Every structure is written in C-alpha cells, then in structure tokens.
Amino acid sequence: MMQCGWLHSGPQLWLRCVHREVRVKAGKEPQVEEHRGWLLTVDPVSHSVVLVNFRDEGASVRVVMGHAVEHVEVLREADREMSERLRCFLPPKTISLDPEELGRRRSSVCRWLQKNRVPVEEDGNELRVAGALTIKAPYGPEDCCSSNQIILDRIQRLIQVQPDPHSETDPSRTGITSSN
C-alpha cells in the first residue's frame, strides 16, 4: 500500500501502517530522503512518524517530521517475534490497584483540581473537566483524554505538580489537636 498526501490523511490510515515495516519518502525533489523501518507510532498533532530499526547491538529510533513526509509505503506485516519486539517500546500496563486506592486517587485529583479552580465533576469512575476532558483510572497525567490540546496540556501539567496526598500534614495523623 502506498500513501501520498500524508499530512491530509488521518488516523484510520495511520493505524493501517502502525507496526508494519514501511518506506517513508520525505522532502521535495531534488532532496528526497528515504527512511525505512518499523512504524511504531504517528503523532496525531504533527503527523510525524516514529520508525524503529533493530540491530544486533540494540535498536535505533528515528522521527520523521510530518510536514516533510511525502509518501509512506507498507513493505510487510510484523510477524509474532517482531510484534513482541515492538511491544517493548509501549508503556507498561497499569499496575492493578484495589478499588479503595483508586477511589482515594480519584478524590485526591478531584480536590486538587477544585483547589486550583478547575471545574471538575465525578462521573462514575471517571473525572470530567469542564466538559472538555476526561480522566480515567488511575488518574495520572497520562490518563487524561481530550481533543482540546491546550486544555489537555494544562490539566496534565497541573496533575504532574500535585503534591503527594500522603505527605501533606494531616492533624489526625500527627495526633495534634486544636483547642479553642
């Protein structure tokens, strides 16, 4: 499969190219560069492609900027061994947390956002921010989902700087009581 007009293509085409060996032509004549590798992912904002090549001494990763991509040609599908090698580049699976800990995390993130004057509401096991962003368990920056990149970036940064709720001074834990 050969695809021209990469910048104008969308996620459905990109998904057909991910985890396949591809040839990418980038640049305009007379300075066309050809890159070959296993397409690991496509950045949805810039349309840049991430190619991986495996060697005896490890792997090399190359990012081809989306604006330069002219053609993407799928050369072959990944076999079972190659699929496993590519999976090594994916983030690890979320560790399993008990419902009580997830509830504490959800409440903590909700309180933190409210403290920072962000409109947030609980919707089952998800948090909804201003009707434009969803935060799923386990409620970290990488668990945010939004089509609005500005809101997504701001909420992710806010969650990243959230103090650890276990390190906050809690009078009930220290035994200190106040008397009036």
NUZA-796930 format. One record per residue (C-alpha): residue number from 0; x, y, z. Coordinates in nm, 3 decimals. Layout:
// residues N
  seq        u        v        w
  NUM        X        Y        Z
...
END
This chain:
// residues 180
  seq        u        v        w
    0    0.000    0.000    0.000
    1    0.138    0.341   -0.098
    2    0.004    0.658    0.060
    3    0.059    1.007   -0.080
    4   -0.052    1.325    0.093
    5    0.041    1.209    0.444
    6   -0.047    1.544    0.601
    7   -0.402    1.515    0.468
    8   -0.453    1.155    0.573
    9   -0.597    1.064    0.910
   10   -0.587    0.817    1.197
   11   -0.759    0.536    1.004
   12   -0.477    0.526    0.752
   13   -0.208    0.570    1.018
   14   -0.341    0.270    1.210
   15   -0.309    0.058    0.896
   16    0.061    0.149    0.884
   17    0.149    0.113    1.255
   18    0.356   -0.195    1.348
   19    0.443   -0.258    0.985
   20    0.771   -0.217    0.805
   21    0.745    0.096    0.592
   22    0.943    0.307    0.348
   23    0.898    0.679    0.408
   24    0.991    0.937    0.146
   25    1.044    1.280    0.295
   26    1.126    1.615    0.138
   27    1.082    1.759   -0.209
   28    1.285    1.695   -0.523
   29    1.583    1.715   -0.556
   30    1.642    1.648   -0.182
   31    1.417    1.349   -0.123
   32    1.529    1.128    0.165
   33    1.416    0.771    0.206
   34    1.378    0.618    0.553
   35    1.293    0.259    0.625
   36    1.187    0.096    0.950
   37    0.905   -0.036    1.163
   38    0.643    0.234    1.216
   39    0.593    0.248    1.591
   40    0.351    0.540    1.613
   41    0.227    0.858    1.448
   42    0.194    1.186    1.637
   43   -0.168    1.296    1.586
   44   -0.083    1.667    1.604
   45    0.229    1.698    1.387
   46    0.173    1.379    1.179
   47    0.538    1.288    1.248
   48    0.624    0.919    1.220
   49    0.842    0.724    1.462
   50    1.046    0.450    1.295
   51    1.236    0.175    1.479
   52    1.518   -0.035    1.333
   53    1.658   -0.332    1.523
   54    2.025   -0.423    1.513
   55    2.241   -0.677    1.697
   56    2.351   -0.410    1.946
   57    2.001   -0.275    2.014
   58    1.754   -0.052    1.837
   59    1.761    0.289    1.676
   60    1.467    0.526    1.670
   61    1.414    0.793    1.406
   62    1.145    1.059    1.399
   63    1.050    1.185    1.054
   64    0.873    1.519    1.083
   65    0.518    1.507    0.949
   66    0.545    1.819    0.734
   67    0.828    1.655    0.537
   68    0.658    1.318    0.474
   69    0.551    1.279    0.110
   70    0.491    0.904    0.076
   71    0.452    0.608    0.311
   72    0.468    0.259    0.165
   73    0.394   -0.051    0.371
   74    0.654   -0.318    0.291
   75    0.544   -0.602    0.519
   76    0.346   -0.705    0.824
   77    0.515   -0.783    1.155
   78    0.549   -1.149    1.248
   79    0.499   -1.267    1.608
   80    0.864   -1.206    1.705
   81    0.867   -0.854    1.561
   82    0.535   -0.772    1.729
   83    0.691   -0.867    2.064
   84    0.998   -0.652    1.996
   85    0.778   -0.354    1.908
   86    0.569   -0.404    2.222
   87    0.882   -0.333    2.429
   88    0.850    0.031    2.323
   89    0.495    0.062    2.454
   90    0.431    0.191    2.806
   91    0.396   -0.084    3.066
   92    0.049   -0.197    3.164
   93   -0.101   -0.013    3.456
   94   -0.042   -0.188    3.781
   95   -0.355   -0.324    3.932
   96   -0.488   -0.109    4.216
   97   -0.765   -0.202    4.452
   98   -1.092   -0.008    4.421
   99   -1.030    0.167    4.754
  100   -0.692    0.308    4.639
  101   -0.842    0.414    4.303
  102   -1.121    0.593    4.493
  103   -0.863    0.777    4.706
  104   -0.667    0.878    4.395
  105   -0.983    0.995    4.215
  106   -1.088    1.203    4.518
  107   -0.739    1.345    4.562
  108   -0.714    1.456    4.197
  109   -1.068    1.597    4.212
  110   -0.984    1.802    4.528
  111   -0.656    1.922    4.371
  112   -0.830    2.042    4.055
  113   -1.104    2.214    4.259
  114   -0.838    2.379    4.477
  115   -0.692    2.518    4.154
  116   -1.036    2.645    4.046
  117   -1.081    2.389    3.771
  118   -1.445    2.284    3.716
  119   -1.443    1.907    3.771
  120   -1.712    1.651    3.846
  121   -1.707    1.280    3.919
  122   -1.885    1.063    3.664
  123   -1.869    0.705    3.787
  124   -1.504    0.602    3.777
  125   -1.407    0.898    3.559
  126   -1.347    1.266    3.624
  127   -1.483    1.518    3.374
  128   -1.318    1.858    3.347
  129   -1.516    2.148    3.203
  130   -1.697    1.908    2.969
  131   -1.382    1.901    2.755
  132   -1.155    1.645    2.921
  133   -1.188    1.302    3.081
  134   -0.951    1.149    3.337
  135   -0.967    0.771    3.373
  136   -0.817    0.545    3.640
  137   -0.553    0.553    3.778
  138   -0.589    0.933    3.737
  139   -0.238    1.030    3.632
  140   -0.135    1.283    3.365
  141   -0.119    1.008    3.102
  142   -0.479    0.909    3.181
  143   -0.621    1.240    3.052
  144   -0.809    1.242    2.723
  145   -0.926    1.548    2.530
  146   -0.945    1.672    2.173
  147   -0.851    2.019    2.301
  148   -0.469    2.015    2.317
  149   -0.447    2.334    2.526
  150   -0.678    2.203    2.798
  151   -0.509    1.862    2.785
  152   -0.161    2.014    2.836
  153   -0.272    2.240    3.121
  154   -0.454    1.969    3.316
  155   -0.170    1.720    3.265
  156    0.082    1.975    3.399
  157   -0.145    2.051    3.693
  158   -0.174    1.681    3.783
  159    0.206    1.642    3.749
  160    0.268    1.909    4.014
  161    0.003    1.775    4.251
  162    0.161    1.719    4.593
  163    0.161    1.364    4.723
  164   -0.152    1.343    4.941
  165    0.033    1.114    5.185
  166    0.300    1.378    5.251
  167    0.053    1.654    5.343
  168    0.032    1.735    5.712
  169   -0.284    1.584    5.846
  170   -0.358    1.670    6.214
  171   -0.545    1.342    6.259
  172   -0.228    1.150    6.168
  173    0.010    1.352    6.386
  174   -0.203    1.340    6.697
  175   -0.208    1.721    6.718
  176   -0.541    1.862    6.818
  177   -0.658    2.217    6.826
  178   -0.826    2.363    7.131
  179   -1.045    2.668    7.122
END
